[in-house]
Amino acid sequence: MFKTATNAATSKQEFMLIVKLEKKVNIEKALKQLKSKVIRTKQLKKLRENKHFTKPSAKKRLQKSKAIYLQQKDLKENQD
């Protein structure tokens, strides 16, 4: 289902989504399959993340604040 395409300029690996169509398949159904594949592979999320460069320290800070938030949320749920 997934083909990998490598670019010589960058060492990043990109994935191409392929939806195979049979002869009498509705185009709406194929678009629905493509949309579900995009959601499953989190391609759109990766695209939005890579739109702007974020420093590694900023990524770590965001990850840490997210972990603290989730931990506090879990504590509140357990107390109730």
MOTAVEN-V498965 format. One record per run of one state. SS is the DSSP state (hx for helix, st for strand, lp for the rest). FROM is the first residue (numbers start at 1). TO is the last residue. If there is no record, write none. Layout:
SS_FROM_TO ; SS_FROM_TO
This chain:
lp_1_1 ; st_2_6 ; lp_7_12 ; st_13_17 ; lp_18_26 ; hx_27_41 ; lp_42_42 ; hx_43_49 ; lp_50_55 ; hx_56_79 ; lp_80_80
